[in-house]
Amino acid sequence: MPGRAPTARQVVRWSRRLLAVLVSACALLGAVRLVVPATAGTSDEPIGVRRQLEFLRAALDGGAGEEAQGLFPEGYFFLNALYGLSWVEIGMRRPADERDSALREARFALGHLESPAGRAPFNADLVPPYGVFQRGWTNWVRGGVLGLQPAERRDPGELARFVEDSAALGAAFDGSTSPYLEAYPGQAWPVDSTVAMASLRLHDSLLPARFGPTVQRWVREVGERLDPRTGLLPHRVDPGTGMPAEMARGSSQSLVQRFLPEIDPDFAREQYQRFRDLYVISPLGLGPAVREYPVGVDGPADVDSGPLPLGVSLSASAVAIGAAQVHGDDRLAGALANYAELLALPVDTPWTKRYAFGLLPIGDAFLAWSKTARPWVSQAAAPAPGVSSWWRAPLLALLAVLGAVPWVPALLRRRRAVRDRRTEPPAAVGAPRP
C-alpha cells in the first residue's frame, strides 16, 4: 500500500526541527571557533594560513588586485604586499633549506609592487620617487625577501636594490624638515613614514649599520609632534612641518603599533599602552575590538576605516592582531583572532580558507599577515594583559542561548502534552473504546 503524503502540519513540524538543528549547529560551531586557538605566537605557523594564501594566490591570478584597486587607491599594491609579507613570515618559521616556496611567492609579490600597475597611483616626482608609501612598503618587502636567504647566498641584484632604496629613503628623511615624508603630493600620513623607517632598521639588522642617527633623530622629532589629545602619532599631518592635522585613528594606529617596536622598543611600549587604553574596547561586553576614534570621540567612517558599527573599525581590529602579537600581547592577539573566526564567516575546505565567503580578498590578506606577524628587528617588552581570561564567557553564554531558543517551543508543547495526559480523567471500567 503506498505511503500517505505528509500533511501540512507534519511539513511545518519537520521544517521547524530542521531549522532548530541548523541554528544549534551554527551556535556550536561558533563556540568552537571562539575556543580553538586562532593564533600561534611568533614561533609556530597558525593553522589555516597556508590555505588562506592558496585562496589569495588564486584570487590574485584572477584579477583580485585590480578589483581591490577599485575599492581604494592602494588596493592593488596592498593586496600584493600583504600576500608577499605573509609568505615571508611563513618562510621565517621554516629551516633555511625549506624556504623555496615562500621565497618564490614573496618575489612574485615584490615584482607586482614594482610593476607599472603597482606604481600607477604614485607620483614619480616626489622625494623619494613615488613617495614614502610606495618606497617604504616595497623596501620592507624586499628586506623580507633578503632575510629569507642565507647571507652568503643573497641575490646580488636584490641586495644592491635594497641598499640603493634604503639610501634614498635615508637621504629623504635627512633632508626633510618634517619626520613625515609625502605619500602623495601635498599629503603625508605618519604611518607611511613609520613603515619606511622600520625598513631602515631592517637594513641595519641585515647589513652593516648606517642609519642609526637618522632613526634617532626621527624618533625625537616624532615625539615633538604627537597628537595632543591622545599622545599618539596623528593620523594625518601638515606635510611641511609634520604637525598634527588630524587626531590619531585606529585604522592607522594599528599599523603604526605593528612597526614601531622595530624602530624603538621603549617608545613603542609607551605608545602601545596608550593605544590599548584609548582604542581597544569590548562593545556591548562581547569581546575585544578596536575603535576608529578614541573612547569618548565619534567621527565619520571613510575608506581607511570602513563601516563603523558601534564605533568599531573592522579593518583596525584585524590589523591589531599583528600589532598585539609583535608586542607580545598574546592574550589580546588571540582574542581578536578568535573574534574574527566567529564574526568573519570563514569558509574552510581541505585546500583553501577564506573569510566573508571570499568576497573581499584584501580582508583575507590583512588577516593572514596579522596572524603570522613577528618582530623582524627588535621587540618591545610584553605589556601586562589587558584582556580578561574570561572574555569569552559572555559570547559563549549568548551562543548557548541562541542554540537553545529554537527548541523552546517544542519543549513547551511536550510539557503541555504531558500535563494534559496527567490531568485527563481515567476512562470508566468496561466502557467501549472509541
N, C-alpha and C positions, 0 to 999 in steps of 0.2 A: 504494500500500500504506500503510495508516495507520501512523503512528509508534507505537513502543512506549512504554508508560508508564514513567516513570523508576523505577528501582529504589530501595529504601530507602537503599542506600548512596549513590546519587547525590544523593538529597534531603539526607541528612546532610552530604555534602561541600559542596554548594552553600549550605546553611544556614550552615556554618562560614565559608565565604568571604564571605557577606553580612555576618555578624557581624563578621568581621575588617575589612571595609571600613568599617562603621559606627564601630567603635572607633577606627580610624585617622583617619577623618574628624573625629570628635569631638576627638581629640588635636590634629589640625592646627588646627581651629577654636579650641581653647583656646590654642594657641601664638600664633595671630593676635591674639586678644584680649589677650594679655599684651604684645604688641609695639606694636600700634597705639595711639597716644596717646588716653587717655580723658578728659583734661582739656585746657583751652586757656588756662590762666592767667587773668589778670584783664582781658584786653582782647578776646579773641575769644570767640565763642559755642561751647561744647562741642558736638560732634556728637551728635545724638540727643536732646538735652534737650527741644527743642520737641516731638518725638514722644512723649517721656515725659509732657509736660504735656497733650498731646491725650488720652492714656490717662487721666491723672488727672482731667481735666475730665469725661470720660465716666463715670468711676468716681464722682466726687462727685455728678453728676446722678443716678446710680443708687443712691445711698444709702451710699457708702463712708464718709462722715463718721460716720453713725450706727453703722456696723459697727465703725469704729475706736474709737468711744466705749465699745463693749463690751469692748475689749481693755485699755484703761487710762483713768484719769479725765480726761485731757486729749486723748483721741484725736480727737474731733470738732474741737476747737479747733486742735490741732497740724496736722492734715491740711490744713485751710483756710489757716492761717497760712503754712505752708511752700509751699503752692501759690501764694499771692499773692506771697510774697517771691521765689520763683523767677522769676515774671513781672516783678517789679521789676528783678531782676538782668538779665534778657533785655533789658528796655527800656533800661536804662542803657548797653547796648552798641550801641544804635541812635541815629541822629541824632534830634534833638528832634521833627522832623516825621514820624517813623516809629514813634511810641510809642503810637499809639491802641489797638492790640490789647492791648499789655502793660498799659496803664493801665486798660482795661476789665476785664481779668481780675483785676488786683490789687484793684480796687474791689469786684468780685464776692466775693473772699475776705474783704475787710475787712467787708463787710456781714454775712457769716456769723459773723464773730468777735463782732459786736455784736448778733447776733440772740438771742432767748430761748434757743435751743439752745446757742449759743456761751457764754452766761453761766451756764447752768444749774448747772454743777458748782461755781460760786464763790459766796462769801458777800458779800452787799451791805453788811454791817455792818463789814467790815474797813476799815483805813486804808492806802491809798486804797480806796474801794468796789470790791468784787470781788477785792481782793488784788493783790499786786505781779506775780504771774504773768500774770493776765489783762490788767491795765493796761499792764504793761511791754511785752509782745509786741504788743498792739494799738497802742500808741504807736509802736513801731518800724515796724510795717507802715504805719501812717498817714504817718509821716515818709518812708517809701519812696515812697508814692503822691505825696506833695507833691514829692519830689525828681525825679520823672518829669516834672513840669510846669514850664514856664518860669516864673521868679519873678514876672513881670508878669501871668501868666495863671492863677495858682493859684486853685483853687476857694475862695471866701471861707468857706464853711461848714466845709470840711475844715481850712482853715488855723486858724480860730477854735477848732475842737475839739482840734487838735494843741497849740495854745498852752494851752488850758484843762487838758488832761490832763497836759501836761508840768508845769504849775504845781502840780497836785495831787500828782504824784509827788515833785516837788522839796520841797514842804511836808511830805510824809510822811517823807522822808529827814531833813529838817532837824529834825523834831520827834521823831525816834526815838533811843532810847538805844543802838540796835544799827544797824550798817550794813546789816543784812539784814531786810527787811520780811516780814511774813507773807504766804504764798500761800493758806493755809487757816488757820482758827482754831487758834492754838497751834502752828503748824508753819511753819518757814522753811528755805528752801534757798538758799544763796548764788548759785547760777546764775540764779535768777529775778531777784534784785536786780541782777545784772550786766547782764542784758538791759535792765532798766529804766534803769539808769544810762547805758548806751550810747545809749538813746533821748534822754536829756537832752543828751548831747554832740551827737547828731544835730540836736536843736533849735538848739543854738548854732552849728552849721555852716550851717543854712538861714536862721536869723533872728538878730536882734541877740542877742548872748550875755548870759545872765543866770544860768547855773547853774555858773559856774566855781568859786566857793567850795564849793558842795555837792559837786561832783566831787572836788575836792582833799581835802576832809575825809573823803569816803567811801574814797578810796584809802589815806589814812593809817590810818583805823580798820580797814580790811580787813587791812592789813599787820601790825596788832597782834593779829589773831585767826586767823592761819594754822594749818593742821593741823600739829601739832608733829612728826609722823612724816615728812611729805613736804615741808613748807614751801609747800604749795599751799592754795588755798581749799578748805575742807572740803566734804563732800557735804551735810551737814545740820548745823544749829546750834541752840543754845538761842535761842528767839525773843526772849527778854527781854534777853539780854546779847550775843548774837551769837557766843558762844564755841563752839568745835567740839563737836559731839555725835556726829559720825560722820566717819571719815577720808575724805580725798579719794578719789573713784572716777572711773573712766574715762568712764562714761556722762554725768556732769555736767561733768567736766573738758573733754571735747571741745567742749562748748557754751561753757564759760567761756572757753576759749582762742580760740574764734571771735569773741567780743565784746570781750575785754579790750583788744586793740590800739586799739579805737575810743575807749577811756577814757583810758588812759595807756600809750603805746608802750614806754617804758622798763621800767615794771613788768611789762608784758605779755611783753617779750622774756625777762626773767628767769624768769617763771612758765612760759613755753612750753618753755624749755630743761629745766627740772625735769620738766615733764610728759613730754617726749620721752624723757628719760633713764630715768624710772621706769615708764612705761606702754607705750611703743612697743617691741615685741619682734618676733622672727622665729620663730614657732612651728615646731619641727622643721626650722628652717633654710629654710623655704619662704615667703618673702615677708613684708612687714611687716603687723602688726595691732596693735590696742590692747587691753591688758588692762583688766579692770574694777577690779582691785586692783593695787597696785604690785608690782613684782618682789619675790618672796620672801614675799608675803602672799596667802593664798587666802581666799575668802569665798563666801557663798551667792549664787545668782542671784535676781533679783526682776524685777518688772515694768519697772523702769528699764533693767536691763542686758540682759534677755533671757537665753537659754541661754548658758552659758559653756564652750564646748569649749576645752580646754587653757587655761582662764582668760581666753579672749578674748571680748570683747563685740562682737558684730557691729554693734550699733547705734552704739557708740562709734567703731568703726572707720570706719563710713560718715560720721558727723558730723566726724570728724577730717580728712577730705579737705578740708572747707571751712576748718577751723582752720589746717591747714598752708598752704593757698592764701592765706589772709588774711595769714599771717605771712611770705609769700614763700618758704616751704619747698616749692618746686615739685617737687623730686625725691620727697619723701615723699607729697605730694598725688597725683602721678602714679602712684606705686607702689601706694598704697591704692586708687586708682580702677581701675587695671588688675587688681588682685587681685579687686576686686568684679566686673569684667567676666568673669573666669574662673569665680568661685565662685557668683555670684548668679543664674546661669542666665538671662541676658537673652534675651527673645524679640523679634526685630525684624520689623517689617513696613514697607511703604512709608509707612504712616500713623501707626503708634504704636510705642512701645517700652516694655516692662515687664520687671521683674525678678521672679524666683521665680514665673514664669508668671502674674504679676499677682495672686497670692493675697493679698498684703499691700500695698495701695497706700500705706500710711504709709511703708513702706520705700522705695518709689519716690520719694515726696515728699522724704524726707531726702537721697536721692542726688542728685536734681535740684537741690535747694537747695545742697548741698555743692559740687557740680561747677561751679556758677555763682558761688560766693562771691567777693566782692571787698570791699576796705575802702571804707566809705562816708564816714568822717570822717578817720581817720589810720591809718598803717600802721607797725608795728614794723620795725626793721631785720632783713633776712633773716638767719637763723642759718646757721652752717656746715652743709653737707649732712650728714644723719645716716643716709642710706641709701646703700649702695654702688651704683655704677652697674651692678654685676654681679648685682644682687639677683634678676634673672630667671633666671640660669643654672641653679640647681638645679631650678626649676619646669620650665624648657624641657627639661632632661635627663630629668626624670620623665615629662613628656608624650611625649618621644621613645621612652622605654622602653615606655610604655603603648601607643603606636601601633604598636610593632614586635612586642610579645609575641604578639598573635593570629596572626601569620604564622609564628611559630617552628615549630609542629608540622608545617605544610605544607612548610617548608623542610627540616626534618629527614627527612620522608618522601621528599622528592625526592632528598635527598643519599643516603639508603639505597638508593633505586632505582638511582641512577647507579652506586653502589659495587657493587651486586649484578650489574648488567649487565657491569661490567668484570671481575668475578671469575667470571662464568659460563663454563664450558668451551666452546670452539668446537665447532660441530656437525661430525660426520665428513663427509668429502667423499663425495658420492654417496648420502648417507643420505636415506631418504624423509622428506619434510616431514610434520610431524604434522598 
